């Protein structure tokens, strides 16, 4: 997952911000699982998320918390 740039009109200031939120598809790609499984894990409460209106988004902290919780269960 990478940073994204936010730019305004040509000739004006360009601001680069770190990427804050990710879609289920992006999380699935990062974790090498299907978007359907990401949604199932989210619905079950296993994968934390942020809701913005009807949108469901994930932070890096959400993803890391999920991966860390899987490490604990395997031991």
N, C-alpha and C positions, 0 to 999 in steps of 0.2 A: 504494500500500500504506500502510496507516495504523496508528496505534497502537491498542492494545486496552486495555480496563480490566479489572482483576481485582478483583472485589468480594467481600466476605465477607457475613455476615448483616446484615440491616438494622440501622442504628444503630451498626455497628462501622466500623472504618477501611476506606476504599477505597483501593487501591493501583493506580496507573496505571503500567504497564510498556510500554516500546516493544515492538513486535512483533518477535520474533527469528527465527521460522521460518515458511515459506510452503509451501503445497502446490503440486503440479504445475499444478493448475487456476488457482490464483492467479498463478503465474508466467506461465502461458500468457496470461491476461487482461492482465497488465502488459506483456508483450512483443508482444501482438496476434498470437499464433500459437496453434495447437491444443495441447491437453494431450497428444495423441499425439506431436506433434513434440517437446514438452518431454521426454517419456519416451524418445524415440529419441535425442535429443541427450545425455541423461543416460547411457543405456546405452552410447553410443559414447565416453563420456568427455569430450565437448565441453562439457557443462554440469555444473560441479561441484555436489555435493550433500552432505548430511549424512544418514547412516542411523541411525535410532533403532529398534532392533529390526527389524521388517519395514517400518517407515515410511520414506519418502524425503521429506526436507524440504530447503528451500533458504534460504540467508541472503541478505541484501541484498548482501553481499560476493560470494557465488557468482554472483548475477545480474549485478552490475557487472563482475566478472571476465569472464564470458561475453560481455557486450556489448562490453567493451573489446577482447577477443580478435577479435571480428568486425571492429572498426574497423581493427585492424592488418592483417588479411587483405585488406581492400579496397584498400589502398594499394600 
